[in-house]
Amino acid sequence: ASATNPPARPSLSVGAMADGDAPAVSRSQVEEFLRTCIEVMSSDTTRKMLQDPASGRPGPKLAELQKKVWDDMGVPTEAGRLAVGRVREDYPDDHADLTALKEEFGKAVDATYLQCLEDRRPSTLKKKGKMQRKTVLEFLDACNVKLDMPDVRELLRKQITETGSMPEAVVNDVHGSVMELVGFDREHGQKCFADLGKTGDLANDREVAMAYARWRGKTTSVCISLLNEFQQSGGTLNVDEEVQGKLLELRAKESLDSMTREDRAALIEKNANKINVFHGLPLEGRKRYLERLSEDEKLELAKSEILIATLVQSRQQLEQMNAE
């Protein structure tokens, strides 16, 4: 999974898309949507409705509530999503207030979601039996939300500061606490999860497989980002080659974000042949080649790889569209 751009979780916020042309949704409508949703999410009515398990899984229910706000405003949901996602692009000189409101909205959605799980917390933990599909999905979603909580982020930072390594102990504790939140004993829940991979249920259930991929991607993304933050502040890391590669990929993508289109094109032209030669080497040859490079040279190589891979993917998609 990409260390920087995985989908974190199925969006509990339906105003989260950011593609295409600017929608015909006004700034005032975006603000009205965000304020109304914050009010709806924080209401006792919503909490009481979500307390009843018969209302369904809380994530999709929260998305329905947001869709209803758009419907009541007479705004097509997709157009509304796009407008919320494009706040910075559509209002480059006047987005601060909306951006802050959008962050408050996201926090309100996450808080409502976690409060629902707390309200539904089973009184006893299951220590035997198979984990139901809906519980698997809830566990995966809840872990992703928990990783965005400030207190969890601080615990992750603390372990990274102390060890310079991937904060596995904190991550495992988060997973264990969420297992209990959805009603499973920690050890039994972990066994159920291991069995899920062995039985092939992941491969046969697209929704579960996608949720599992998001879960892994979210965990990796958060940890790599915090490791990078620690290193950039002068900390010394103690990580393996795989994590080093993900950190390099993250820094390369961050650097690419600040490059102009012309600079990107020049980088591809400069290093296209070098990338082809590099990928033609056997694995050990690649390792020896990388060992001879400085950190700046490794970063430039990584940026070139990302650009060329993106270009190839775009061409393949275009050819597929033309073929259809």
Phi, psi and chi 1 to 4 in degrees:
 res  aa     phi    psi   chi1   chi2   chi3   chi4
   1 ALA       -  147.1      -      -      -      -
   2 SER   -62.9  140.1  166.9      -      -      -
   3 ALA   -79.7  -11.6      -      -      -      -
   4 THR  -121.4  -24.4   56.4      -      -      -
   5 ASN  -127.9   38.6  -70.1  -47.7      -      -
   6 PRO   -77.9  150.5   31.2  -31.7      -      -
   7 PRO   -68.0  120.7   -5.9   14.6      -      -
   8 ALA   -64.7  -44.0      -      -      -      -
   9 ARG  -166.9  164.9   58.9  179.2 -179.5  -91.2
  10 PRO   -61.2  127.8   21.5  -29.5      -      -
  11 SER   -60.1  119.5  178.5      -      -      -
  12 LEU   -76.1  -14.1  -57.5 -178.8      -      -
  13 SER  -107.6  114.1  -43.1      -      -      -
  14 VAL   -76.9   -6.5  -63.2      -      -      -
  15 GLY   -95.8   62.5      -      -      -      -
  16 ALA  -131.8    7.2      -      -      -      -
  17 MET   -86.5  155.2  -65.7  177.4   63.5      -
  18 ALA  -149.7   53.1      -      -      -      -
  19 ASP  -127.2  161.9  -64.0  -48.3      -      -
  20 GLY    83.5 -168.3      -      -      -      -
  21 ASP   -81.2  163.0  -62.4  -35.1      -      -
  22 ALA   -61.4  130.6      -      -      -      -
  23 PRO   -78.8  162.3   31.5  -35.0      -      -
  24 ALA   -86.8   57.9      -      -      -      -
  25 VAL  -124.0  127.8  179.6      -      -      -
  26 SER   -78.0  164.0   69.6      -      -      -
  27 ARG   -61.1  -40.7 -171.2 -175.6 -169.1  -75.0
  28 SER   -65.3  -33.3   61.5      -      -      -
  29 GLN   -69.8  -38.5  -74.3  176.1  -48.2      -
  30 VAL   -61.5  -45.2  172.4      -      -      -
  31 GLU   -63.7  -42.1 -179.0  175.6   -6.3      -
  32 GLU   -61.8  -42.7 -179.9 -175.6   -8.6      -
  33 PHE   -59.9  -49.2  167.3   78.5      -      -
  34 LEU   -62.9  -45.9  -65.6  173.3      -      -
  35 ARG   -65.4  -41.2  -67.4 -168.5 -176.4  -78.1
  36 THR   -65.1  -42.2  -56.9      -      -      -
  37 CYS   -64.1  -41.6  -79.1      -      -      -
  38 ILE   -59.4  -41.7  -68.4  169.7      -      -
  39 GLU   -65.5  -43.9 -176.9  178.4  -18.6      -
  40 VAL   -63.6  -46.3  169.0      -      -      -
  41 MET   -62.6  -33.3  -63.7  -61.3  155.0      -
  42 SER   -88.5   -0.3  -53.6      -      -      -
  43 SER   -80.8  151.6   70.9      -      -      -
  44 ASP   -65.2  -31.6  -70.4  -22.4      -      -
  45 THR   -61.4  -45.1  -59.8      -      -      -
  46 THR   -65.1  -43.3  -64.1      -      -      -
  47 ARG   -61.1  -44.9 -178.8  175.9  178.9 -178.7
  48 LYS   -64.2  -38.9  -70.2  177.4 -178.2  177.8
  49 MET   -63.6  -41.4 -179.3  -94.3  -67.2      -
  50 LEU   -76.5  -20.6  -68.5  173.0      -      -
  51 GLN   -62.2  -28.3  -77.6  176.2  -12.9      -
  52 ASP   -82.0  113.6 -177.1    4.2      -      -
  53 PRO   -56.8  -23.3  -24.7   34.9      -      -
  54 ALA   -66.0  -16.2      -      -      -      -
  55 SER   -74.7   -9.0   65.6      -      -      -
  56 GLY    99.6 -178.6      -      -      -      -
  57 ARG   -64.1  137.6  -68.2 -173.5   55.0 -131.4
  58 PRO   -65.8  -34.4   20.4  -32.2      -      -
  59 GLY   -58.2  -57.3      -      -      -      -
  60 PRO   -59.6  -33.3  -26.7   35.9      -      -
  61 LYS   -66.9  -39.6 -160.8   66.3 -177.1  178.2
  62 LEU   -65.1  -36.8  -68.1  174.8      -      -
  63 ALA   -65.2  -37.0      -      -      -      -
  64 GLU   -63.3  -41.5  -73.2  179.1   18.9      -
  65 LEU   -62.2  -40.2  -69.8  173.8      -      -
  66 GLN   -68.2  -38.7  -65.9  162.4   60.7      -
  67 LYS   -61.5  -38.0 -178.0 -179.7 -176.9  -55.8
  68 LYS   -63.1  -35.9 -175.5  178.2 -176.3  -57.2
  69 VAL   -62.5  -45.4  172.9      -      -      -
  70 TRP   -61.4  -43.7  -74.5  124.0      -      -
  71 ASP   -60.5  -43.9  -69.7  -16.3      -      -
  72 ASP   -64.1  -27.9  -69.8  -14.3      -      -
  73 MET   -84.9   -7.9  -67.3  171.2   57.9      -
  74 GLY    74.7   25.3      -      -      -      -
  75 VAL  -109.9  128.2  175.5      -      -      -
  76 PRO   -58.0  135.4  -23.5   33.7      -      -
  77 THR   -56.7  -44.3  -56.9      -      -      -
  78 GLU   -63.5  -40.3  -68.1  -57.8  -45.3      -
  79 ALA   -64.6  -38.5      -      -      -      -
  80 GLY   -65.7  -43.8      -      -      -      -
  81 ARG   -55.6  -48.6  -73.5 -179.4  172.0 -174.3
  82 LEU   -61.1  -42.5 -172.7   56.0      -      -
  83 ALA   -63.5  -41.6      -      -      -      -
  84 VAL   -65.4  -39.7  172.2      -      -      -
  85 GLY   -69.9  -21.4      -      -      -      -
  86 ARG  -105.0   20.2  -71.7 -179.2   55.8   93.6
  87 VAL   -54.4  -48.0  164.2      -      -      -
  88 ARG   -65.9  -39.5  -72.6 -179.9  179.4  -88.6
  89 GLU   -71.9  -40.9  -67.8   84.6   -6.8      -
  90 ASP   -77.4  -26.3  -70.0  -15.2      -      -
  91 TYR  -131.8   64.0  -49.1  103.9      -      -
  92 PRO   -59.3  -29.3   21.3  -33.0      -      -
  93 ASP  -102.6    2.2  -59.6  -39.1      -      -
  94 ASP  -151.3   50.9 -174.6   28.5      -      -
  95 HIS  -113.1   -5.6   65.2   74.2      -      -
  96 ALA   -57.6  -48.3      -      -      -      -
  97 ASP   -65.2  -43.6  -70.5  -14.7      -      -
  98 LEU   -67.1  -38.0  -81.7 -176.9      -      -
  99 THR   -63.2  -42.7  -61.2      -      -      -
 100 ALA   -64.3  -40.0      -      -      -      -
 101 LEU   -66.0  -37.5 -165.7   59.9      -      -
 102 LYS   -64.4  -39.0 -168.9  171.7  151.8 -174.6
 103 GLU   -66.2  -40.9  -69.2  176.8    0.3      -
 104 GLU   -62.6  -40.1 -176.2 -177.8  -10.7      -
 105 PHE   -60.5  -47.0  158.6   68.6      -      -
 106 GLY   -61.3  -41.1      -      -      -      -
 107 LYS   -65.7  -37.0  -69.5  176.7 -178.5  178.0
 108 ALA   -65.8  -40.7      -      -      -      -
 109 VAL   -63.3  -47.5  174.2      -      -      -
 110 ASP   -63.5  -41.8  -73.8   -8.4      -      -
 111 ALA   -63.8  -40.5      -      -      -      -
 112 THR   -65.3  -41.2  -57.7      -      -      -
 113 TYR   -61.3  -50.5  172.8   78.6      -      -
 114 LEU   -67.1  -35.6  -68.4  175.9      -      -
 115 GLN   -62.9  -38.2 -177.1   62.5   62.2      -
 116 CYS   -60.7  -45.9  169.4      -      -      -
 117 LEU   -64.1  -37.9  -65.5 -172.1      -      -
 118 GLU   -63.9  -42.4  -76.2  -69.4  -11.3      -
 119 ASP   -64.1  -30.0  -70.6  -20.2      -      -
 120 ARG   -94.1    0.8  -65.0 -175.6 -175.8 -174.5
 121 ARG   -54.2  124.4 -176.9 -169.6  -74.8  -91.4
 122 PRO   -64.5  149.6  -22.7   34.6      -      -
 123 SER   -76.2  -24.6   55.9      -      -      -
 124 THR  -128.2  150.6   57.7      -      -      -
 125 LEU   -95.8  137.4  -60.7  177.9      -      -
 126 LYS   -75.9  131.0  -67.6 -176.2  179.4 -180.0
 127 LYS  -117.8    5.9  -63.2 -174.8  177.2 -179.0
 128 LYS  -155.1  163.7   60.4 -178.9 -179.4  179.0
 129 GLY    95.2  161.6      -      -      -      -
 130 LYS   -80.7  149.0 -174.2  177.1  178.8 -179.9
 131 MET   -82.6  126.1 -173.5  179.3  -68.9      -
 132 GLN   -67.9  155.2  -67.6 -176.1  -10.1      -
 133 ARG   -55.4  -46.0  179.7  179.9 -176.5  -85.5
 134 LYS   -64.6  -30.5   65.1  179.1 -178.3 -180.0
 135 THR   -72.4  -38.0  -54.9      -      -      -
 136 VAL   -58.5  -48.4  172.5      -      -      -
 137 LEU   -63.7  -39.2  -70.0  169.6      -      -
 138 GLU   -67.0  -41.5 -147.8   62.6   76.2      -
 139 PHE   -58.7  -46.7  167.8   78.8      -      -
 140 LEU   -62.5  -46.2  -64.0  171.3      -      -
 141 ASP   -65.3  -43.3  -76.1   -3.3      -      -
 142 ALA   -66.0  -36.8      -      -      -      -
 143 CYS   -60.4  -43.2  -76.1      -      -      -
 144 ASN   -63.3  -40.3  -68.5  -21.0      -      -
 145 VAL   -67.3  -42.7  175.6      -      -      -
 146 LYS   -58.8  -37.4  -81.3  -78.2 -168.3 -179.3
 147 LEU   -66.1  -15.7  -75.6  173.5      -      -
 148 ASP   -92.8   -4.4  -78.8  -25.6      -      -
 149 MET   -73.8  136.2  -65.7  -64.6  102.4      -
 150 PRO   -54.8  -40.1  -27.1   36.1      -      -
 151 ASP   -66.0  -37.0   58.8  -29.3      -      -
 152 VAL   -69.2  -42.2  173.0      -      -      -
 153 ARG   -58.5  -40.0  -70.2  -66.7  178.4  101.0
 154 GLU   -66.7  -37.8  -75.5  -51.6  -52.8      -
 155 LEU   -64.6  -40.1  -71.3  173.1      -      -
 156 LEU   -63.3  -46.0  -67.7  167.9      -      -
 157 ARG   -59.8  -41.9  -75.3 -169.7  178.2   93.0
 158 LYS   -61.2  -45.1 -175.2  173.8 -175.3  -66.4
 159 GLN   -67.7  -38.9 -171.7 -179.1    1.8      -
 160 ILE   -62.6  -41.9  -72.1  172.2      -      -
 161 THR   -62.2  -38.0  -60.3      -      -      -
 162 GLU   -76.8  -32.1  -67.6  172.6   -8.5      -
 163 THR  -116.4  -24.4   66.4      -      -      -
 164 GLY    70.8   12.2      -      -      -      -
 165 SER  -118.8  174.4  -55.6      -      -      -
 166 MET   -58.0  132.0  -72.6  -72.4  -80.6      -
 167 PRO   -80.7   61.5   30.8  -35.4      -      -
 168 GLU   -64.5  -35.9  -65.6  178.9    0.4      -
 169 ALA   -63.0  -42.0      -      -      -      -
 170 VAL   -68.6  -42.9  175.6      -      -      -
 171 VAL   -59.7  -44.8  170.1      -      -      -
 172 ASN   -64.2  -36.0  -70.2  -22.7      -      -
 173 ASP   -67.8  -38.5 -171.1   58.7      -      -
 174 VAL   -60.9  -46.5  169.7      -      -      -
 175 HIS   -60.3  -41.6  -67.5  168.9      -      -
 176 GLY   -65.0  -42.2      -      -      -      -
 177 SER   -66.2  -34.5   67.7      -      -      -
 178 VAL   -71.6  -35.8  173.9      -      -      -
 179 MET   -55.8  -44.5  -81.7  -68.3 -177.8      -
 180 GLU   -68.7  -34.9  -67.0  176.3  -11.1      -
 181 LEU   -62.2  -36.2 -176.7   59.2      -      -
 182 VAL   -92.7    6.8  -62.6      -      -      -
 183 GLY    99.6   17.5      -      -      -      -
 184 PHE  -120.1  138.7  -87.6   71.2      -      -
 185 ASP   -57.3  141.1  171.9   77.0      -      -
 186 ARG   -55.8  -52.0  -66.2 -171.4 -179.9 -150.7
 187 GLU   -65.7  -43.5  -69.7 -172.9   10.0      -
 188 HIS   -66.3  -38.7  179.3   58.5      -      -
 189 GLY   -61.9  -41.7      -      -      -      -
 190 GLN   -63.9  -37.6  -69.3  173.7   -5.7      -
 191 LYS   -65.1  -42.1 -179.4  179.5 -178.8  -60.1
 192 CYS   -59.8  -39.1  -70.7      -      -      -
 193 PHE   -67.3  -41.6 -127.4   63.8      -      -
 194 ALA   -63.5  -40.2      -      -      -      -
 195 ASP   -65.2  -32.5  -68.8  -16.5      -      -
 196 LEU   -59.3  -41.6 -177.4   68.8      -      -
 197 GLY   -70.0  -34.1      -      -      -      -
 198 LYS   -74.2  -32.9  -65.2  175.2 -176.3  176.7
 199 THR   -78.4  -13.8   58.6      -      -      -
 200 GLY    85.0    8.5      -      -      -      -
 201 ASP   -61.8  -33.7  -72.8   -9.8      -      -
 202 LEU   -62.0  -44.1  -79.4  174.9      -      -
 203 ALA   -70.7  -27.0      -      -      -      -
 204 ASN   -94.0   -6.1  -61.4  -33.3      -      -
 205 ASP  -125.3  104.0 -171.0  -38.6      -      -
 206 ARG   -61.7  -42.4 -173.3  169.3 -180.0  -89.5
 207 GLU   -63.7  -44.1 -175.8 -179.4    4.2      -
 208 VAL   -66.1  -41.9  172.6      -      -      -
 209 ALA   -61.1  -42.4      -      -      -      -
 210 MET   -67.0  -40.2  -69.4  176.2   64.4      -
 211 ALA   -64.5  -39.0      -      -      -      -
 212 TYR   -64.7  -42.1 -178.3   78.4      -      -
 213 ALA   -64.1  -40.8      -      -      -      -
 214 ARG   -62.8  -41.2  -77.3 -168.4  -63.3  -93.8
 215 TRP   -60.7  -48.5  173.4   70.7      -      -
 216 ARG   -65.0  -43.0  -67.9 -166.3   61.7 -178.5
 217 GLY   -63.5  -41.3      -      -      -      -
 218 LYS   -63.3  -47.3  175.6   70.1  173.2 -175.3
 219 THR   -59.7  -46.8  -56.4      -      -      -
 220 THR   -62.6  -46.6  -60.2      -      -      -
 221 SER   -58.9  -47.6  175.5      -      -      -
 222 VAL   -63.2  -46.9  168.6      -      -      -
 223 CYS   -66.2  -43.1  -68.3      -      -      -
 224 ILE   -64.2  -40.7  -66.9  -62.5      -      -
 225 SER   -62.1  -42.3  177.4      -      -      -
 226 LEU   -72.0  -35.0  -66.1  177.0      -      -
 227 LEU   -63.4  -41.7  -76.6  167.9      -      -
 228 ASN   -64.1  -42.1 -177.2   56.6      -      -
 229 GLU   -57.9  -44.2  176.2 -173.0  -68.8      -
 230 PHE   -65.1  -44.5  174.0   65.2      -      -
 231 GLN   -65.6  -41.4 -173.6  178.6   40.1      -
 232 GLN   -66.2  -23.7  -65.5  -56.3  -50.3      -
 233 SER   -86.5    3.9   67.6      -      -      -
 234 GLY   106.1    2.0      -      -      -      -
 235 GLY   -75.0  155.4      -      -      -      -
 236 THR  -102.1  127.5  -58.8      -      -      -
 237 LEU   -93.7  151.6  -64.4 -177.6      -      -
 238 ASN  -130.1   77.9  176.3   30.1      -      -
 239 VAL  -131.2  161.3  -65.0      -      -      -
 240 ASP   -83.1  179.5   58.8   24.9      -      -
 241 GLU   -63.1  -36.2  -72.7 -174.2    5.3      -
 242 GLU   -62.4  -45.6 -179.3 -178.4   -0.5      -
 243 VAL   -68.0  -38.2  174.2      -      -      -
 244 GLN   -59.3  -40.2  -70.3  174.6    9.4      -
 245 GLY   -64.4  -39.4      -      -      -      -
 246 LYS   -68.6  -36.0  -67.3 -177.1 -176.3  -59.8
 247 LEU   -65.4  -40.7  -76.0  163.6      -      -
 248 LEU   -63.6  -40.9 -178.9   62.5      -      -
 249 GLU   -62.7  -42.0 -179.9 -173.7    3.3      -
 250 LEU   -61.7  -47.3  171.5   59.5      -      -
 251 ARG   -64.8  -35.9  -70.9 -165.0  -70.4  -88.2
 252 ALA   -64.4  -43.0      -      -      -      -
 253 LYS   -67.8  -38.5  -71.2 -178.0  176.2  179.3
 254 GLU   -63.2  -40.2  -71.8  178.8  -18.5      -
 255 SER   -67.3  -40.4  179.3      -      -      -
 256 LEU   -62.9  -34.5  -73.8  171.4      -      -
 257 ASP   -60.7  -27.2  -74.0  -18.4      -      -
 258 SER   -96.9    0.9   63.8      -      -      -
 259 MET   -90.9  146.9  -69.3  177.1   64.9      -
 260 THR   -76.8  165.0   64.4      -      -      -
 261 ARG   -61.3  -37.5 -177.9  173.3  -62.7 -177.8
 262 GLU   -65.3  -41.4  -68.7   75.2   15.5      -
 263 ASP   -66.2  -36.5  -72.1  -19.3      -      -
 264 ARG   -65.5  -43.4  -67.3 -175.8  179.9 -166.1
 265 ALA   -62.5  -40.6      -      -      -      -
 266 ALA   -64.9  -37.1      -      -      -      -
 267 LEU   -66.2  -41.5 -171.3   62.0      -      -
 268 ILE   -62.3  -46.4  -68.1  176.4      -      -
 269 GLU   -61.1  -39.0 -175.6  175.3   -5.0      -
 270 LYS   -67.9  -39.4  175.7 -175.8  175.4 -177.1
 271 ASN  -114.7    5.0  -68.6  -36.1      -      -
 272 ALA   -58.0  -48.6      -      -      -      -
 273 ASN   -64.7  -39.1  -70.7  -24.5      -      -
 274 LYS   -61.8  -40.1 -174.4 -176.2  -65.5 -174.9
 275 ILE   -66.2  -41.8  -65.1  -63.6      -      -
 276 ASN   -61.3  -43.4  -72.6  -26.1      -      -
 277 VAL   -65.0  -43.0  171.3      -      -      -
 278 PHE   -59.5  -45.0  176.4   72.6      -      -
 279 HIS   -74.0  -14.6  -77.7  -75.4      -      -
 280 GLY   -83.2  -10.2      -      -      -      -
 281 LEU   -79.0  150.5  -64.0  172.7      -      -
 282 PRO   -67.4  166.1   23.6  -32.9      -      -
 283 LEU   -54.6  -46.7 -177.3   58.7      -      -
 284 GLU   -65.1  -35.5  -73.3  -58.3  -43.2      -
 285 GLY   -64.6  -38.3      -      -      -      -
 286 ARG   -64.2  -42.7  -66.8 -173.7 -163.7 -178.7
 287 LYS   -61.5  -44.6  -71.7 -176.8  178.1  179.4
 288 ARG   -64.1  -38.6  -71.7 -165.9  -62.7  -88.8
 289 TYR   -63.1  -46.1  178.5   79.2      -      -
 290 LEU   -64.5  -35.2  -69.6  173.2      -      -
 291 GLU   -62.7  -25.8  -72.3  170.7   -2.0      -
 292 ARG   -84.7  -10.9  -64.0 -163.3  -62.0  -91.5
 293 LEU   -87.4  148.5  -61.0 -179.1      -      -
 294 SER   -76.3  169.8   67.4      -      -      -
 295 GLU   -62.3  -39.0  -71.6  -57.4  -48.7      -
 296 ASP   -65.4  -38.0  -73.2  -16.1      -      -
 297 GLU   -69.0  -37.5  -71.0  170.7  -28.7      -
 298 LYS   -64.0  -40.7  -70.8  178.0 -176.7  177.1
 299 LEU   -64.0  -43.4 -178.4   61.9      -      -
 300 GLU   -64.3  -39.2 -178.8  173.3  -53.9      -
 301 LEU   -63.5  -42.9 -173.8   70.6      -      -
 302 ALA   -63.7  -42.4      -      -      -      -
 303 LYS   -61.8  -41.1  -69.4 -167.5  -67.5 -174.4
 304 SER   -65.8  -40.7  -58.6      -      -      -
 305 GLU   -60.7  -45.2  -78.6 -169.1  -66.9      -
 306 ILE   -62.4  -44.9  -67.6  169.4      -      -
 307 LEU   -63.0  -45.2  -73.5  174.4      -      -
 308 ILE   -68.3  -39.9  -69.2  172.6      -      -
 309 ALA   -63.1  -39.8      -      -      -      -
 310 THR   -65.0  -41.0  -57.7      -      -      -
 311 LEU   -63.7  -44.7 -176.4   61.3      -      -
 312 VAL   -62.9  -42.8  169.7      -      -      -
 313 GLN   -63.2  -40.9 -175.7  179.7   30.0      -
 314 SER   -63.9  -40.8  -62.7      -      -      -
 315 ARG   -65.4  -39.9  -73.6  176.8  175.8  172.5
 316 GLN   -64.8  -41.2  -70.7  174.4  -18.3      -
 317 GLN   -64.8  -39.4  -69.8  174.6  -16.1      -
 318 LEU   -65.1  -42.7 -176.4   60.6      -      -
 319 GLU   -63.9  -38.7  -70.8  172.8   -0.8      -
 320 GLN   -65.8  -40.9 -176.2  177.0    0.1      -
 321 MET   -64.4  -41.2  -70.6  173.2   60.2      -
 322 ASN   -66.0  -35.7  -69.0  -24.8      -      -
 323 ALA   -68.1  -32.0      -      -      -      -
 324 GLU   -78.5      -  -67.8  174.2   -6.3      -
